[in-house]
Amino acid sequence: MHIIDLDAHAVRASAELAATATTADLAKPTPCRSWTLYGLLAHMATQHYGFAAASRGDGDPDHWKLLDLGDDPVRAYLDSAGHVIEAFAADGVADRLFPLPEFRPEPFPAEQAISFHLVDYVVHAWDVAKTLGADVQFDDDVLEAAHAVAGVVPTGPVRLAPGAAFGPAISWEGGSRLDQLVAYLGRSPDWTA
C-alpha cells in the first residue's frame, strides 16, 4: 500500500473512535500529558488542516494555530479527518513538496511529510482508544510503516524539551507491535485514565 493509503487507514481509525465520544468524554484525561480528550481532538484537527494546507504547497503558519472545535467538537474532528484524507488523495500530491513550518524552514518530499502524519495518527488513534477504554487495531503494513518512521525520531534530551512531539522512550518488553510503538514514542502501553 502507498503511504497515502496507510495514512488514510490511521486517520479513519482515529475518526471511528472519536465518533463514539460523548460530551462527558471530552473532559477525560488522555495519555498525552495535560490534554483532555477535547484538547487532543483540537490538536489533531489542527494538524489535519495544517498538513492538508501543506499538501497544496501552502506554508502559512496560521494553519497550525490551535483550533476551537466549536459547539460540536466530535463533528469538527470528523470534518478535519475527512478534509486531510481528501487533500492527500488529490491528483499529484505524491509529487509535491510540503512546507511544514513547525518542523523546519525547508519543505519535505510528500512521502516523508505524510509519513510524519501517519505515525502521529497511529499513536493518536491509540491515545483516543485508551481515553475511551476502547481497542484499536491496525494492519501489519500500517504498523510497519509507523515503526519505520518512529525509528528515525530523535531520542535523548530533545524529547524532554517543551512542546516535544514525543516523550522519552519507555522500557517495554513484549506486547503487540502497537504497544512497542507507543512505548518507544513515550507512552505507557498499560496507561489507564
C-alpha positions as CSV (number, residue, x, y, z in Angstrom):
1,M,0.0,0.0,0.0
2,H,1.1,3.5,-0.7
3,I,1.9,5.9,2.3
4,I,-1.3,7.9,1.4
5,D,-3.5,4.8,1.8
6,L,-1.7,3.8,5.0
7,D,-2.2,7.3,6.4
8,A,-5.9,7.3,5.5
9,H,-6.3,4.0,7.4
10,A,-4.8,5.5,10.5
11,V,-6.9,8.7,10.2
12,R,-10.1,6.7,9.7
13,A,-9.3,4.6,12.8
14,S,-9.0,7.8,14.8
15,A,-12.2,9.2,13.4
16,E,-14.2,6.0,14.1
17,L,-13.0,6.1,17.7
18,A,-13.7,9.8,18.1
19,A,-17.2,9.3,16.7
20,T,-18.1,7.3,19.8
21,A,-17.1,10.0,22.2
22,T,-19.8,11.7,24.3
23,T,-19.8,15.2,25.6
24,A,-18.8,13.8,29.1
25,D,-15.8,12.0,27.4
26,L,-14.3,15.3,26.2
27,A,-13.2,16.2,29.7
28,K,-11.4,12.9,30.3
29,P,-7.6,12.8,30.6
30,T,-5.6,11.2,27.8
31,P,-2.1,9.6,27.6
32,C,-0.9,13.0,26.2
33,R,0.4,15.0,29.2
34,S,-2.1,17.6,30.4
35,W,-4.5,17.2,27.5
36,T,-8.1,16.2,27.9
37,L,-9.8,14.4,25.0
38,Y,-11.1,17.8,23.8
39,G,-7.5,19.2,23.8
40,L,-6.3,16.1,22.0
41,L,-9.0,16.4,19.3
42,A,-8.3,20.1,18.9
43,H,-4.6,19.3,18.4
44,M,-5.4,16.5,15.9
45,A,-7.9,18.6,13.9
46,T,-5.4,21.5,13.7
47,Q,-2.7,19.1,12.5
48,H,-5.1,17.7,9.8
49,Y,-5.7,21.2,8.5
50,G,-2.1,22.2,8.6
51,F,-0.9,19.1,6.7
52,A,-3.8,19.5,4.2
53,A,-2.6,23.1,3.5
54,A,1.0,21.8,3.2
55,S,-0.2,19.3,0.6
56,R,-1.3,22.2,-1.5
57,G,2.0,24.0,-1.0
58,D,0.6,26.4,1.5
59,G,3.1,27.0,4.3
60,D,1.2,29.8,6.1
61,P,1.9,29.3,9.9
62,D,-1.7,30.4,10.7
63,H,-2.8,26.9,9.5
64,W,-1.1,25.5,12.5
65,K,-2.7,27.7,15.2
66,L,-4.8,25.6,17.6
67,L,-8.4,25.4,16.5
68,D,-11.5,26.0,18.6
69,L,-13.8,23.0,17.9
70,G,-17.0,24.9,18.4
71,D,-20.3,23.5,19.7
72,D,-19.8,20.0,18.3
73,P,-16.2,19.1,18.9
74,V,-16.6,15.5,17.6
75,R,-18.2,16.6,14.4
76,A,-15.4,19.2,14.0
77,Y,-12.8,16.5,14.4
78,L,-14.6,14.2,11.9
79,D,-14.7,17.0,9.4
80,S,-11.0,17.7,9.8
81,A,-10.2,14.0,9.3
82,G,-12.3,13.9,6.1
83,H,-10.5,17.1,4.9
84,V,-7.0,15.7,5.2
85,I,-7.9,12.4,3.6
86,E,-9.4,14.2,0.7
87,A,-6.4,16.6,0.4
88,F,-3.8,13.8,0.4
89,A,-5.9,11.9,-2.2
90,A,-5.8,14.8,-4.7
91,D,-4.0,14.3,-8.0
92,G,-0.3,15.0,-7.9
93,V,0.1,15.2,-4.1
94,A,2.7,12.4,-4.1
95,D,4.9,14.5,-6.3
96,R,4.7,17.7,-4.2
97,L,6.8,19.4,-1.6
98,F,5.1,20.0,1.7
99,P,6.1,23.2,3.6
100,L,5.9,22.2,7.3
101,P,6.9,25.4,9.3
102,E,6.5,23.5,12.6
103,F,9.4,21.2,11.6
104,R,11.9,23.2,9.6
105,P,12.0,26.1,7.0
106,E,12.7,23.8,4.0
107,P,9.8,21.8,2.6
108,F,9.7,18.0,2.8
109,P,9.0,15.5,0.0
110,A,5.4,14.3,0.1
111,E,6.1,10.7,1.2
112,Q,8.3,11.9,4.1
113,A,5.7,14.5,5.2
114,I,2.8,12.1,5.0
115,S,4.9,9.5,6.9
116,F,5.1,12.0,9.8
117,H,1.3,12.4,9.7
118,L,0.9,8.6,9.6
119,V,2.9,7.9,12.8
120,D,1.2,10.7,14.6
121,Y,-2.3,9.3,13.8
122,V,-1.4,5.7,14.6
123,V,-0.3,7.0,18.0
124,H,-3.2,9.5,18.4
125,A,-5.7,6.8,17.5
126,W,-4.2,4.7,20.3
127,D,-4.5,7.8,22.6
128,V,-8.2,8.2,21.8
129,A,-8.8,4.5,22.2
130,K,-7.1,4.4,25.6
131,T,-9.0,7.5,26.8
132,L,-12.3,5.9,25.8
133,G,-11.5,2.4,27.2
134,A,-11.7,1.0,23.7
135,D,-9.4,-1.0,21.4
136,V,-7.8,0.0,18.2
137,Q,-6.2,-2.4,15.7
138,F,-4.0,-1.7,12.6
139,D,-3.0,-3.9,9.7
140,D,0.6,-5.0,9.8
141,D,1.6,-2.8,6.9
142,V,0.3,0.3,8.8
143,L,2.3,-0.7,11.9
144,E,5.4,-1.5,9.9
145,A,5.3,1.9,8.2
146,A,4.8,3.6,11.5
147,H,7.7,1.7,13.1
148,A,10.0,2.7,10.2
149,V,9.1,6.4,10.8
150,A,9.4,6.1,14.6
151,G,12.9,4.6,14.2
152,V,14.2,7.9,12.9
153,V,12.6,10.1,15.6
154,P,15.4,11.7,17.6
155,T,15.9,10.3,21.2
156,G,17.6,11.9,24.2
157,P,17.2,15.3,25.7
158,V,15.2,16.6,22.6
159,R,12.3,14.6,23.8
160,L,12.3,16.5,27.2
161,A,12.0,19.9,25.5
162,P,8.8,21.9,25.9
163,G,6.5,21.1,23.0
164,A,8.4,17.9,22.0
165,A,6.2,15.7,19.8
166,F,7.1,12.6,21.8
167,G,8.3,11.8,25.3
168,P,11.3,9.7,26.2
169,A,11.0,6.0,25.3
170,I,9.5,3.8,28.0
171,S,11.1,0.4,28.6
172,W,8.6,-2.2,27.5
173,E,9.1,-5.9,26.9
174,G,6.8,-8.0,24.7
175,G,3.3,-6.9,23.9
176,S,1.9,-6.1,20.5
177,R,3.7,-4.1,17.7
178,L,1.4,-1.2,18.6
179,D,2.4,-1.5,22.3
180,Q,6.1,-1.4,21.3
181,L,5.5,1.6,19.0
182,V,3.7,3.7,21.7
183,A,6.3,2.8,24.3
184,Y,9.1,3.8,22.1
185,L,7.4,7.1,21.5
186,G,6.9,7.8,25.2
187,R,3.6,6.3,26.2
188,S,3.0,3.5,28.6
189,P,1.1,0.7,26.9
190,D,-0.8,0.0,30.1
191,W,-1.9,3.6,30.6
192,T,-5.4,4.0,32.0
193,A,-7.5,7.0,32.8
